[in-house]
Amino acid sequence: MTTNLDALLTALYVHLDDHVLPSREQPRKRGPKRLLTDPELVCVAIAQVLLRHDSERHWMRAAPARIGHLFPRLPGQSEYNRHLRDLAPALFTAAMWLARAVPTWWERLRLMDGTPLRCGASRTTVNRSMLGEIAGYGRDVSHHAFYWGAKLMLITTTEGAVCAFSLAHPKELDERAQALHLLHVQACAPGPAPIVCDKGFAGAKIEADAAELGYLLIRPIREDEPEPDVKVFPSWLRQRVEAVIWTLKNQLGLERHAARTTEGLWARTCQRICALNAAIWHNWLIGAPVKRSLIAYDH
């Protein structure tokens, strides 16, 4: 199997159609019949992200020339945009299946971190946006800045495959509460697992609640805490989850999501994470040396 986008999309479509999203009759709605099934639409959405087309309008103009030989029936821009919003459950299912299909899923160690997902930069956007259900004012501690948007929480394997993720309002759920909620509702490991995180997850309550769920939080020692006899923290692992966040935001365009509704933000987040997991899964499939590399799929 070759290392290129066509090979990834072909292998992914076969697995999705056979094992994850079997073709089924779509419920009849008003308007023309859908041109693409769920597995086909997931592949087209992943190709959009890997080829770095942030705008659906631009993507629908470029798609026939780039992937038209694989998908000769492509919808128009408005139909694609509408169906992509309804595809979030399928994208989420595909992303979680891909995370469980890589060998490192069976490794117990996990990485966890949260990052702001900015949704607007002006007061007019805040007043008119339809993102009020999930977006609010929060503080980006890493960059010492305030923002208006949502908080994305990620739990990944050591190589970068996203095992669990969630979006939350930064005021309604702080980082610790969002992390605990994510550990409650999504299984991020096949069993009890240590999770490497940062100082923001310090606290006796969150550590005790995580321990009840079978997770041991490993974090740096804060300045106001007594130092243990042996102070060892895997700082290089913290850099890995930061690199995963950078890949999602910059290479895969999550920082430029341009979503205007809650449904659109969730769908575009699932789309980016599914694309990342698909690339890692295919790199494992072909034996690529760097599992999180996207170079073979972005042209």
N, C-alpha and C positions, 0 to 999 in steps of 0.2 A: 504494500500500500504506500502511495506517495504522500509527501508532506505538502499539501496545498489545500486551498479552500474547497475545491471541488471534491477532493477525497473526504474531507471532514463532513461536508454536507451530505454526501452520499451515504457514508457510514452512519451518520446521525439519523438520517431519515429512516433507514432500514430498521435501526434499533427502536426508534420512537414508534414507528408504525406497527412493529411486531410485538413489542413488550411494554411500552409505556403509554402511548396514546393511540390505541387501536382505532381504526377508522370506524366512525359510526354516523348514522343519519343525524344531521343537525336539525334541531327544532325549527320548524318553518316559521319565518317571520315575514313581515311585509318587505317588499323589494325583491330584487333579483337574487337568484341562488348564489351562494358563496362559490367562488372559483377554486379556492384552496381548502384542503382539509387541515385539521389542527397540526399534524406533523409537518405538513408542507409549510404552513404559516410560521411555525416555530423556526424552521430552517431559514426561511426568508428573513425573519426578524434577526436571527443570529448573524446572518451574512451582512445585514445592514450595519450592525454594531462592529463586527470585525473589520469591515471595509471603511469604518470611520465616517459614515454618513449620519450625522446627528439629526438632520431634518428628513422627515418622511417624504416631503415633497421632492427634495433633491434625490432621495434614494429611488423613488419610483421612476424618475427619469433615467437614472443610471442602471437600474436593475436589469432591464432587458438585455443590455450589452454585456453585463458581467455574469449574470446567472440565468439568462434566458434559455441557454441550452439545457439547463437542468430543470427549470420551471417555465415551460412555454406559456402557461396561463398565469398571468400576473394581474392583480386587481389594479384599479385606479387609485389615485392618492387618497381620496376621501374614503373609499371603501377599505383600503388598507389601514388607514388611521383608525377608523371605527372598529374594525375587527381586532386590531392590535390591543385596543382597550379591553375588549372582551376576552383576550387571550391570556390574561394574567394568571388564572389558575393553571392553565396548561404549561405556561412558562415556569411557574413555581414547581409543578410536579416534575417537569423535565430536569430542572436544575438540581432538585434533590435526588433524583434517580442517578444523574451523572456523578454527583458527589459520592454516592454509595457504590458506584461502579468502578472507582479507582482503588488500587491496592492500599493506599494510605488511609482509607476510611477505617481499616481494621487496626490502625495504630491508635493508641489511647490518647496521646497528647493532642491538645487543641489550643488554638490561639484565639483571643477575643479582644475586640476593641470597638469603640464607637466613633463616629465621625459626623460632623454637620453636613447636611445636604441643603444648600442654600436654594431658596425658591423665589427670591425677589430682593431688589436693592432700593426700592423707592416706596414712599408712603402710599402713593397711588396704587401700586401693585398690591400692597397689603390690604387696602380698602376694597379693591375690586376683585381680587383673586378668589377663586373657588377652592383654594387649598386650606381654608381656615380650619377644617376639621382636623388636620394633621400638622399644619405649620404654625409656628409661633416664634416669639423672640427667645433666643438662647445665647449662651456665651461659648465661644470657641476658645477653650483654655490654651490649646497648643499655639494659636496665633494671637492670643490676647485681644480678641475682637468679638463684638456682638454680631449676630446674624439673624435673619428671619427665614425660617425654613423648618425642616424636620431633622430628626436624629436617626441615623442609620447605625444599627448594631449588627456586627458580623462575628460569627464563629467559624474558623477555618481550620483545615488541616495544616500541617507544617509546610506543605508545598504550595498552599494557596487555594485549594478547592473550598468553596463556601458550603459549609454543612448546615448552617442555620442563619437566618437574618430577619430583621424586622425594622419597621419604620414607626416612629413615635413622635408625639408632640413634645418638644423639649421642656415645656413648663409642666405639663400634666404628669409626665413620667421622667424622673431624673435617670441618670446613667445606671445607677445600681438597680432601681426598680425595673427598668427596661431589660437589663440583663437577666434578672431573676425571672421575669415574665417569659423571656425567650427560652430560658432553660426549662421552664415548666411546660411550655406548649410545643416545643420542637425537640426531637431527639437529635443531638449533635454528635453522638458517639455510640458505638455498639455496647457500651457498658460504662462502669465508673471510669472517670478520666480526669487527669489534672488539666487545668486550663491556665495558660500563661496570659496575664493581663497587666494593666498599669496601676498606678497608685490611686486612680479614681475609683477603683473597686475595693478600697480598703474599708474595713468595718467589721465588727464582730457579728452583726446581724446577717449581713449578706454572706459572710463566710460560713456561718452556721446553717443558713437556709440552703446554700449551695451544697454543703456537705450532706444534708438530708436527701438531696436529689442525686448524690453520688459523684459530685464534682469537687475537686480540690483546687482552690484558687491560688495561683503562684504569682506573686507581685513583688515589686521592689519595696524595701523598708522605707517608710516615711520618716521625715526628720524628727517628728514628735513621738516616735516609737522607740523603745529600747532595742538596741541592736542585738541580734542573736549571737551565740558563740561562733557559728559558722554562717557567714553572709555570702551566699552564692545565688545569683540571679542570672538567668540566660538572656542577657540583653540582646544578643544576636537574634534570638527568636522574636523579640519585640520588633526588630527591624523588618522581619518578614511580613508581619501583618500590616505594618505601615506601607510596605511595598505593594501588598495586595490592594490596599485602599487607593494608592496612587494609580495602579493599573486600572482600577474601575473608574476612577474620576477622570483621568487624563487620556489614557490610551483607548478606553471604551466609551468615553464621552458622558459619564454619569454627571460630571460637574456641569455639563451643557445640556441637561435634560430638557429644558424649556417646557416643562409640564405646567398646565394651568388648572388641572383638577386633581383631586385625590386619587381617582381611579387611574388617571394618566401617569401620575408620579409612581404609583405602585407598579403599573405595567412596565414602565421604562426601567425601574430598578430591577424587576425580575428579568427583563430582557438582557441587561448588562451582566447580571450574575450568571444567567444561563449561558451566555456566550463565553464567559471566563471558564466555567466548569466544562463546557463542551471542548474548548481548546486543550485544557489539561487532560481530559479524558482521551481525546484523540492522540495527544502526545504520548500518553501511556500506551495506547493501542499500537502505535508504530515504533515505540522504543526511542523516542526523541530524547537527547541527553538533558535538555532543560525543559521541564514539564510545564512551566508557566509562560514559555515563550510564545509570542503571537506573531513573530516576524513572518512566518510562512503563510499566514492567513490574511494579512492586511493589504494585499495587492492583487 
